[in-house]
Amino acid sequence: MKKFKVDEKVLYCTFPDSTLPSLASERQPALVLYAYESSNEPYYDYRIYIIKTHKIKKVREVNLFPA
């Protein structure tokens, strides 16, 4: 079961496991556009829209945090 739902506002972190605190704590506001099912997309969990950069990305759940 997915942690986030479509149209939910989240925070996106490019490097959540980084040893550098500045990279690990960097968060960008984003909106969940689509939650992939494991049969359709085996690697990525979500497609998101990053608000500040106006980009759409496929991401894993570990890169997202509650807003």
RANOR-V448358 format. One record per pair of residues at least 24 apart in sequence whose ideal C-beta (glycine too) atoms are under 10 Angstrom apart, sorted by the first residue. I is the first residue (numbers start at 1). J is the second residue. D is the distance in Angstrom with one decimal. If there is no record, write none. Layout:
i=I j=J d=D
i=I j=J d=D
This chain:
i=1 j=35 d=9.9
i=2 j=32 d=8.9
i=2 j=35 d=4.7
i=2 j=36 d=8.7
i=2 j=37 d=9.0
i=2 j=45 d=6.8
i=2 j=46 d=7.7
i=2 j=61 d=7.3
i=3 j=32 d=9.9
i=3 j=35 d=9.2
i=3 j=45 d=8.6
i=3 j=46 d=9.3
i=3 j=61 d=5.9
i=3 j=64 d=7.5
i=3 j=65 d=9.8
i=3 j=66 d=8.5
i=4 j=30 d=9.9
i=4 j=32 d=5.1
i=4 j=35 d=7.0
i=4 j=45 d=8.6
i=4 j=46 d=6.7
i=4 j=48 d=9.0
i=4 j=61 d=7.5
i=4 j=64 d=6.0
i=4 j=65 d=9.5
i=4 j=66 d=8.1
i=4 j=67 d=9.6
i=5 j=32 d=6.6
i=5 j=35 d=7.0
i=6 j=31 d=9.1
i=6 j=32 d=5.5
i=6 j=33 d=6.9
i=6 j=34 d=6.4
i=6 j=35 d=6.1
i=6 j=46 d=9.0
i=6 j=47 d=9.5
i=7 j=31 d=6.8
i=7 j=32 d=6.6
i=7 j=33 d=8.2
i=8 j=32 d=4.9
i=8 j=35 d=9.4
i=8 j=46 d=9.7
i=8 j=48 d=9.9
i=8 j=64 d=9.3
i=8 j=66 d=8.7
i=8 j=67 d=7.8
i=9 j=51 d=8.6
i=9 j=66 d=8.9
i=9 j=67 d=4.3
i=10 j=46 d=8.4
i=10 j=48 d=7.0
i=10 j=59 d=9.4
i=10 j=61 d=9.9
i=10 j=63 d=9.2
i=10 j=64 d=4.7
i=10 j=65 d=6.5
i=10 j=66 d=6.7
i=10 j=67 d=5.5
i=11 j=63 d=9.4
i=11 j=64 d=7.0
i=11 j=65 d=4.4
i=11 j=66 d=7.2
i=11 j=67 d=5.5
i=12 j=46 d=9.5
i=12 j=48 d=6.1
i=12 j=49 d=9.7
i=12 j=50 d=6.0
i=12 j=51 d=9.3
i=12 j=52 d=9.8
i=12 j=53 d=9.9
i=12 j=57 d=7.7
i=12 j=59 d=6.6
i=12 j=63 d=5.9
i=12 j=64 d=6.1
i=12 j=65 d=7.9
i=12 j=67 d=9.9
i=13 j=59 d=9.5
i=13 j=62 d=8.7
i=13 j=63 d=5.6
i=13 j=64 d=7.7
i=13 j=65 d=6.5
i=14 j=50 d=9.9
i=14 j=57 d=9.4
i=14 j=59 d=9.0
i=14 j=63 d=6.9
i=15 j=63 d=8.6
i=16 j=60 d=9.4
i=16 j=62 d=5.8
i=16 j=63 d=5.9
i=16 j=64 d=8.9
i=16 j=65 d=7.9
i=17 j=62 d=7.6
i=17 j=63 d=9.7
i=27 j=64 d=9.7
i=27 j=65 d=6.5
i=27 j=67 d=8.9
i=28 j=52 d=5.8
i=28 j=53 d=7.4
i=28 j=55 d=9.7
i=29 j=67 d=6.6
i=30 j=55 d=9.4
i=30 j=56 d=9.6
i=30 j=57 d=8.3
i=30 j=59 d=8.4
i=30 j=63 d=9.4
i=30 j=64 d=7.5
i=30 j=65 d=9.9
i=30 j=67 d=8.5
i=31 j=56 d=9.8
i=31 j=67 d=9.4
i=32 j=59 d=9.5
i=32 j=64 d=7.8
i=33 j=57 d=9.6
i=33 j=58 d=9.9
i=34 j=58 d=9.0
i=35 j=61 d=9.3
